[in-house]
């Protein structure tokens, strides 16, 4: 059975790619030497997903998020997560006020009611406070005192965490990690980039940015990403990758069977599909290719794996396991032709 969806028109694809290029160009003016990281974040944004940024201090994670808000003219709020932060500091709370001679509780929205929320050092807050974001990230709404309120559209959470700060931190539970479409590792830069920063930026301040996309253009890009064609063989490849991340799968490679306790959730497949559509549009293509899937598989799947304790002892992490998975699972499923299997 053929897929009834048709490819988006070439002029729409070219127009969408040009708009995305303006956004990418603006981000590359702020963050130097991080082309792949920027592409991954933009792809997640266009797929309407949340992103967890992990890296050492001073690598520009916070500045990248602020640049996104300026380039897209989105309402932006920042929450500095600390051990004493309360859930109501995120969602908002009811305050007793006097109106027309009567006292009543009035809801005051918290910083989560925004378009782009920066959750800075998210792993420094307690699990109870982290849980305040679960409903917001998944369902784009907040429930307080039995009343549910929708969040602005669009709504994105970009969170940061420092991998070396262990004392006074609370690792994100699997349910929280699963809400993030991507976990992006922000690495350091080489000396050529450092030299460019020293020459072009006094005190390290990034250049001023002007908006490059309006709210209407961003909504059009969302619709265009959804229209990018997903060929059935590519969808089958995504399904086999996610299924093979479970150690009980017959297709699981040896590193998965040895080091993985629990594989990726179905959200991983959904995330790969959505992000690969966005990446294809970023590259000016009307349909998803295998290369798009391979690029987004690592940031979409690695943080969703639950590894055995022996993995750390042997020097394996989630990304290394995904690399082994990509090497082991062929793009086209091997097997006998259907005509022979039927006999």
N, C-alpha and C positions, 0 to 999 in steps of 0.2 A: 504494500500500500504506500503510495507516495504522500509526502508531506504537503498538505493543502496550502501552506504559507508560501507567499511569494517574496522574492527579494525586494528590499526597498530600492526606489529609483536611484540611479547613479548621481543625479544632481542633489538629492537629499543627503546621500552619503557624503558627497564632497563638501556640501555646506556644513554638515555636522562635524566632519573632520576638521574643517577650518576653524570652527568655533572652539572645539576641544584644543586645537593647537594654540589658540590664544591663551587659554587657561594654563596649559603646560608651559608655554614660554614664560608667562608671568611667574610661575612657581620656580622655574629654573633660574630666574633672576635673583630669587631669594636664597634658594638652597643650591649650592654649587656642587657638582660632582656626584649627584644622586639621581641620575636620569631614570634608572630602573625603579627606584623607590617612588619617584614622582608618578611614573606611569602606573604603578600598582595602586597608589592612593587615588589617582584620578579615575581609574577603572572601577574601584570600589565605590567611589562617590557616585559615578554615573549609574552604577547598579543599585544605588540607594542602600548601601551597606555601611556598617560601622567598622572602624579600624582601630586596632591596638598597636601602638608604636612602642617598640622596646629598644633602648639604647642607652649608652652612657650619657651623663650630663654634658650639656654644651654642644650637642651635635645638631641643634636646630629643630628639634621635634616641635616645640611650642611655637616657634616662629613660623614653621610650615603651616600649622593650623590657623594661625592668625592671618597669614597671607591668603589662605583659601577664603576666609570670610571677607577680606577686602576685595578680592578679585571677583567674587560672586555676589557682593552686596547682600550678604545674608546676616541676619541678626546673630550675634556671637556672644556667648557667655563662657566664663572660665570658672571652674571650681578647683581650688587647691585641696586635694584630699589629704586629711590628717587623721591621726588616731581618734581625736575627739569630735570629728564631724558626725552629725546626726542625720538620719534619713530625711527629716523635715527640712534640713538645710539644703537639700537637693530638690525635693518635691514641692515644698511650700507648706504652710500651716494655717490654721484658723486662729485669728486674733479677735479677742473680745473688743468690740467698738460700740460706741453710742450713736444711734441713728434715730432721729425724730423722737428723742426722749426715751428710747428703748435701747437696751443693750442686747447685742446679738453677735454671734460669731461670723466673721467675714474672712473668706479665704484669700490669702496673699500668695500668689504664685511664686514658686522657687525658680532658681536659675535654669531648671530643666525645661522650662517653657521658652524655648528658643529654637532657632534653625540649626545652629552649629554649636555643640556643647564640647568644650575641652575639659576632659576629666584628667587633670594633671596629677601624676603619681598615684594612680587609682589604687595600687596595691598597698598604700599606706593607711587606708581606711579599714574599719572593721568589716567582717562579712555582713553584718546587719545593714551597714550603710551601703556597701556595694550592692546588696540585694534591692535597694531602692531603685536601681536602674533597670532591673530585669524586665518589668512590665513595659517601661518606657522604650527600651531598645527593641523588644519583640513586637509589641502591639501599638506602639506610638500613642500611648495614652497613660494617664496617671490616675490611680484611685486613692483617695484620701477620705477618711471618715465616711466610707460607704458611697462616696460620689465619684464618678469617673469623668475625667476631663480629657478631651483630645489634645494632643500636642500640635504645634504648628507644623505645616507641611511646606517644604521638606524638613525632616529632622534627622540629624546625624550626630553620633557620638564618636569623637576621636579621643582616645585615651592614651596616656603615656605611662610607662613604668621603667624603673631603673633596675637592671638585672643584678647589680652588685650590692644593693642595699637589702640586706637580709634582716637585720635587727629592726624590730618595730614595723615589719611589713606583714601583710596577710596575703598569701598567694590566692589568685583568683580561682574560684571553684570551677569545675568543668561546665556547669550550667551557665556561668557568666562568660567563660571563654567562648562557648558555643554561639553566643549572641554576636560575636564579632565576625564579620565576613572574612576579614584578613587580619593576620598578625604579621606586621612588617618589622623586620630587624633593621635598625638604622645603624650602619657601621661608620667607622671613622673615615677620614678623607686622606688622600695622599699629599705629598709635599707640594705638588704643582697647584692643587686647589688651595692649600694654605698660603702659598705665595700670592695667588690671585686675590685672596681675601685681604691680605696685608696691604696690597697695592691699591685696591679699589674701594676698600671700606674702612673708613676711620672709625675706631672703636667697635668695629664689627657690625655696624648698623646696616641693615638691608636697604635697598633703594625704595623710594615711595612707590606705591602701586595704585593704579586706577582700576575701577571695575571693568571687566571684559565681557561679562555675560549678565543679562537681565534675568529676572525671575521667569519671565515668559520663555526666554531662550533656553533656560535650564529645564523647564518642563517639556519643551519640545525635544530636547536631547534625551530626556528620560523615555519619552515615547519612541524615539528613533532607536534607542538601544534595545527596547523590547521588540522592535520590528526586525532586528538583525536575525538572519536565518540560522537555525541550528540544524545542520544535516544529521540524519539519523545515525550514520556511522560515528560521528563525533559524540553524539549523545550516548551511544553505546560504549564508547571509550571512557567517558566520564563515569558511567555506571560501573564499569569493570574496575576502574581505578579505586573508587570508593569501596566497592565490595571486597576487593583484594586487600584493603587495609585492615581487615579483620583476620586475626590469626586462625580462626576456624575455617576460613575460605579455602577451597581447593586450589585457587589461583594465587594465594598469598606466598610471596617469596620468603626465603629463609630468614632475613632480618625481621620481617613482620612477625613470623611465627616465634622467633626467639625473644624479641624485645618489646612487643606490643601486647598489652593486656586487653585493651579495648580499642577498636578502630574508629574511624570517623563516622559521625552521625549523618543522617540524610541531609541535614542542612549543608554539609560539605558539598554534596552533589549540586544542590540548588545554588550555592554560592559560586561554584566553579562555572556553572552554566550562565549565570547572570554576569559575572565578571568577565568571562571570555567573550560574551557579546559586546560588552563595553570596550574591551581591548581591541576587538576586531574593528569596531567603528573608529577608535583612536588611530588605527593603522590604515583607515580608509577602505575597509573591505565590507561588503554587504552580508557576508556569511562568516561563521566561526570556523576556524581551521584547527588542526591538531596542535600547531605551535602555540596558539592562544591558550589552549587547555594546559599545555605543559608549563607555560610561564606562570599561570595563576594557581596551579595545583599546590605548589609549596606554601605560599602564604594563606591559602584557603584550607589546607588539610593538616599542616604540621601541628598547630596548636590544639587540634581536636583529637589527637592521639593521646591515649593514656599509656605511658611506657612502664615496663617492668623495672624494678630497682636495679637490675643487672645492666640496663642500658647505660646508665651514667657511669658505672664501673668500667664498661667496655668502650666508653667514649662516643656513644650514640645519642643523638637527639632527634627531635621530630623531623627536622629538615633532612637529616641524613637518611632517615628511614624512607621519607618520601622520594628522595633521589633514587634509592634502591628500588622502590616501587615503580617509578617511571622507567627505570632501566629494564625491569622484568616484564611489564605489561605491554604487549605490542599494541600499536594503534589500531590495527585491523585484527580481529580475533582469528586465531588460527583454528583450522578444523576442516573436515571434509566438506566438499560442496553439498548443498542440500539435496541435489539429485542423487548423489551416492548414498547419503545418509538415509534417504527414503527407502532404498533397497535393502 
